[in-house]
């Protein structure tokens, strides 16, 4: 229309974990609400925001490389302003103003609500570092633009961390633990379910610590029960819950020290909560765990795993380990391998230890040589590969509820309750002899189908479709 002011275009690139992605989506929402036009391609943007991770050295390097590469768009393209947000500015502060002249404005995670101010300053040609106390929490009514699949969403229930693991930079980057009010989380989940979201993944630095900072004190078990009631009401009102269509609630980032019997009982009893536990243990040798600043042992963890499998039928377990931590001996590593053989995790990620400046672990004696740590990492992943294949082989013949995510002419791809988005495997469903019309009717992205497992790989399942979705 004549006289209408053209909107400035903004693109955002988010690096790092799903928790960072939620921050990015909130910033997009705030920018859109302020009148900016969002575009997907950096080449089409006048302003580019890069939301960074700085948890470990590889993440820092990825962020720096991205900023340097994207700085070329300022010199050769239509890009007018470049903003760096997230943990990199929090960690390095004023140093970045000198080291990265390509970037106009740096914005720490505590200053995330000031993203509109940051973009405005960048467009005016200002160079600034904007940081604020690490106490921000988004709310259910905070503008947010989800960028992933329309049928799945991350819900951040808390921010920050009160643990002091010797290797970890998170408390310095994200501040003290702070929980959202359960009523606020319920409002967000209710809205997402009403919008047709089929899977909501609850995340925080430590989801199992949820509510301990609130007054009165709350718990994750209490939150789950409340969310189950919300989902039941929404689905009953809309008819979505018929035929086993209740959306999934998935828990990530649980700490073993806070995994209570009450929480396990709530997981087992609450409709919609999938029996999937992401439980980063980091190691199993007591001596290594003590140096990490963590309690526990392989023996205590095995007791916990037995209790989980007893209290939560069909539980799928994911974990994460760090190898090559300072002082880790060959005997310590063999203890970890033996523990993994006994625990038989369904999903396992592992990383080589990185000495991070400013952490207690960086100054510990007996740093493990890089080549030794790499050898141990490879040995651990190979051991888990065999276990994953054996675990999957036990699923042949079972029926699973599958959330369809991609449909092609001859194959569909989805995930079962055993598969978290982005980090786990998938379920592949070949069309086979199914009629094309029936195929397209049954398998649509964002819908649940029943599938029977017919073949397996270490990380993925092959299945054929059936008629009615099972309950889980």
N, C-alpha and C positions, 0 to 999 in steps of 0.2 A: 504494500500500500504506500502511496506517496506520503512522504514525511515520516514514515516509520524508521526509527534508528536501527541500524544494523547491529546485531549482537556480536560481541567478540567471541571467537571460538576458543575452546579450551579442550585439551586432551590430557589424560592422566595415565601414567605407567606405574604399576604397583609391583615392587620387588619383595621377595620374602614370603612369609607364611600367611595363612588365612586371617590371622589376627590383623596383620598389616592391610590385607585386602578390605576388611571391614572399615578400617580407618580411611582408606582410599575412597570407598563408596560413600562414606559420610561426607568427605570433602567435596566429592562430585555433587552430592545433594545440596550442599550449602552454596556451591558455585551456581548451580542451575537455579536455585531459589533467588539468587542475587541477580539473575538476568543474563548469565553467560550461556552460550550455546555449546553443548558438549558434542565433541566429535571423537571418533575412535582412532583415526590415523594421526600420528604425530605430524606427518607432512601437511595435514589440512588445518593444523592448529596455529593460532596466533600466540597462544600461551600454552606451555607444556609444564605439567607438574610431575615430578618423579618422586614417588613415595618410597623411601629407601629402608633397607635393613642393614644393621651394623652389628649383629649378634656375634659373628665370628669373622675372621680375616677374609675368607672367600666371599662372604656377603658384602664386606666393605669394598673389595676389589670389583665385584660385579657392579656395585653402585657407582663407583668412580668411573669405571669403563663406560657405563651407560651415559653418565653425565657428560663425559668428554665426547662421546660419539654424537650425542644429541646436540651438543654445543655447535656442531657443524651446521645444523639447521638454522641457527641464528646468523651464521656468517653467509650461508648460501641460499636460504629459503625464505619463507614467509614468517618464520617464527620471530616474534617480537620480544618474548620474555620467557625465561626459564626459571622455574621454582623447584627447589629441592626440599622435600618434607621428610618427616620420619626420624629414624634413629641416628642416621649419619650426622645431622646437625646437632643432635643432643650429645653425641659422643665427642665430636671434634670442634664444635663451636666456632669461635672467631678464626681459628686456623683455616677454615674452609674459605672464608672471604678472600684470603690471600692466595690459597692454592688453586681455587677454581674460579677464575675471573669470568668463565662462561656463564656461571649461575648468577642470577640477579638477587634472589631472596632465598634465605634458608629459614626453615620453619620446623621447630622441634615438635615432638608429639604432644606436649602439654599445651602448645599454642595452636593445635589443630582447628579450634573454632575460629581462629583468625585467618583462615585460608583466603577469604575474600579480601581482607586487608592486604595480605601478602601479594596476591595477584595484582591488586590495584597499584601497590608500590612498585612492583616489577614493571608494569606497563608505563609507569611514570619515569622509568630509568633509575630508580633508587636501588642501592645495594644495601641489604639489611640482613641481620640475623634476628629472628623473632623466637624467643623462648619464653616459657611460662612455667609456673609450678606444675609438677606432674600429678595433677589431681582431676583431670578431665575424664568424664564418662559420657558417652552419647546416651540418648534416651529413645524411647519408642517413637516419640513424635519428632525426633531430629530428622531433617530431610536426609534421604539416602537414595542413591541410584545404584541398584544392584547390577553388576556387570556380567555375572555368570549365567548359567542355565536358569530359566524362569521357574523351574520346578525344584530348585535346591537353593538353600541360603544358609549362611553362617550367622549365628547369633552370639555376640560376645557378651557373656554374662558378668564379666569382671575384667579388671585391668591391673597391671602391676604384680609384684611378687614380694613376699616377706621372707622367702627362703634365702639363704646365703651360701649356695653351692660355690665351691672354691673356683670353679672354672667359668662362672656365668656372669655376664654383663647386664642381664635383664633388669635387676633392681636399680642399677644406675641409670639405665635408659628409659625405664617405664615407671619407676617410682614404687611406692608402697601399694600393697594389695587393697583394692577397693571394689566392692560388689555393687552391682545395680540392685535396686529394690526388686523383690520377686514380683510385685504387682506390675512393675514396668516391663520386666521380661515377659510376663504373661500377655501384656498388651501387644508387644511386638510379635510374639508367636501367634496370637489370635489373628492379627492382621495378615500375617504371612499365610496362615492356613486358609483364611477367607479368600486370599488372592490366588489360591491353587498351588501353593508350594507343597511339594510332596515329601521333602526331606529337610529338616532343620538340624544343623550341626552346632551343638553348644560348645563354645570355645572360651578359653582364658589362658593365662600363663599356667594356672593350676585350677581346673574346674572343681576338683574335690575340696578345695579350701573355701569354696563359695559360702558367703553368709557369716563367716566368723567375725568379720569386722562390723557387722550391722548391729543396731540396737533397737529392739531385742535381737539377740543372736539368731541367725537362721542357718539352714543347712542345704546342701545340694539335694538330699533326699526329699526334703520338704518342697524345694523348688520343682523337682520332677513330678511329684504328686499333683501339685497345682497345675503344672503344664498339661499333665494327662487329662485333668478335668476340663481344662480349656479346650483341648483338641476334641475331646468327646462331645462337648457342647457345640462347637463350630461345625463339626462333621454331621452331627444329628440334625442341626438346623438346616444344613445345605444338602443333606442326603449323600454327601461325599463318602461317609463311612460305610456305606452298604457294600457287601461283598469283600470285606477285608481291605478297604481302601484307606484306612486310617493312616495319616502321614507318619513318617519316621521321625523320631527324636534320637539323635546320636550324640554320644559323649566323647570328647577328645581331651587329651592332656590331663589325665588323672594322676595324682601323686600317691604312691603306695602307702605313705604314712597316714593318709587321711581316708583310706578306702574302708569305710565302716560297714558293719553288718547291716545297719539301717539303710545305707545307700544301696547295697546289693539287693536287699529285700524290696526297696522301692523300684529298682530297675526291673526286677522280675515281675512285680505286681502291677506296674503302671502301663496301661495300654498305650501303644505307640513307641515306647522306649525300646530300641533294638538291643539285643544281648551282645553288645560289642563294647569292649573296653580297651582304650588306648592308654597304656600304663608304662610310661618311660621309666625304666629301672636304672639305666646308665651303666651298671656293672653288677656282678654277683659276688666278687671276692671281698670279704669284710675289710681287709686292709686298704683296698683301693677305695671302697665306699667311704671309709673314715677320712682318707685324704681328700676326697671330694667334698667332705662336709655333709655327707648323707648318712642316715641310719640304715640298718638292714644288712642282710646277708643272703646268700643263695638259699640257705635252709629256711629262713623266715619267709622269703619270697615264694618258695615252693609251697609252704603252708598256706600262704595267701592265695596262690593260684588254685590249690585244691578246694579252698573255701569258695572261691569264685565259681568254679565249675560245679560245685555242689549246689550253691544258692541260685545261680543264674543258668538254667538249662540251655544248652546249645551255645554257650558264650564263646564268641570269637575274641581272641586276645592278640593285641598288637603291642610291641614294645620297641624301645630304642636303647642302643648301647653306645658308649664311647670307649674306643680302644686306644692304647698308647698313652694313657694318663700317666703323669710323672710318678715314677716308682713302681709302675706295673711290671711285675716280674713274669717270666715265662710260666711259673707255677700259678700266678694269679690269672693269667690268660687261659691256661688249661682248665682252671676252676670255672671260668666263665663258659668255656665250650661245653664242659660237662653239665653245667646248669642248663644251658640252652637245649641240650639233648633231652634232659629230664622234663623241662617245662613244656616243650613242644608248642611253641607259639605259632599262631596262625599267620601272623605278619610280623616282620622284624626289619627295622632299619638300624644301620650302624654308621658311625662316623669316626674318623681319626681325630684325636684331640688336637686342638689348636691353642697355643699359649696366647691368651688375650691380655694385652697391656692393661694394668690396673686391677687385675684379678689376683687373688692369693696364689692360685695354682701356677701362674706365670713365673713365680720366683722360687717354686719348690725345687729341691735338688732331684737328681736322678731323672732328668728328662729323657724320655724314650727316643732313640734315634728314629728319624723319619722312615727309613726303609724297613725297620722292624715293625713300626706301627702299621705301615701299609701291608706288610705280609700278614699280620694278625687280622687286619680288617678283611682281607681277601679270604682267609681261612674261615672266619666267622660267617661271612656271607655264603660261602660254599656249603658250609654245614647246614645253614638254614635253608638253602635251596633244596636239599634232599628232604628235610623235614616238611617243608611247604608242599612238596610233591606228594609225600606220603599222607599228609593231612587232607589234601584235596582228593586223593584217591579214595579215601574213606567216605567221600560225599557222593560217589557215583551211585545213581539210583535214587537219591534223595530229591525231593521237590522243594524248591526255594521260591520265595517271592522276589521278583526282579523288577527294579525300577528301570524302565527302558529310557535310554539317553540318545541313541542314534539308530536310525533305521535306513538301511540301503535296500536295493532290490533283492539281494540274496542273503543278507545277514543283518541282524540287529545286535546292538551292544548295549548292555546295561550293567547294573551292579546289584548284588544281593546285600542283605543286612551285614554280611561279613566283609564288605568292601567300602571303606570310606572314600569320598571323592578325592581324586588327584594323587593319593599316596598308595592305594592298594590296587588289586587286580580288577578284572572285569568279567562279566559273563557274556560269552558270545553265543548267539542263537542263529544257526543257519536255517534258511527257509526250508530247505529240503523239498518235500513233496506237498507242502502246505499251499493251498490255492492262493493266488496273488491277492484276490479281494479279501479273503479271510485273513491273510497275513497283514494287510494294511489296516484291517479293522481291529485286530488284536493288538498289534504292536505299534504304538504311537509314543513319541518322546514325551516323558513326563507322566506316563501311566504305569501301573503295576500289572505284571502278568505272572502266572505260574509257569515255572520251567523245571523240567527234570534233568538233572546232571547226567550226561552221557559220556563225557570224556574230560580229561583234565591236563593242565600244564602246571608247572610249579606255582604260578601266580594267577592264572586265569582258568575259568571253567567253560566248557562247552555244554549247551543244554538245548532241549527241544521244548517248545511251548505246549501248554495244556489248556485247560478250560477255566477253572476257578482258582484264584490266588489262595494259597494257604494263609494261615493266620499271621505268620511272621514273615 
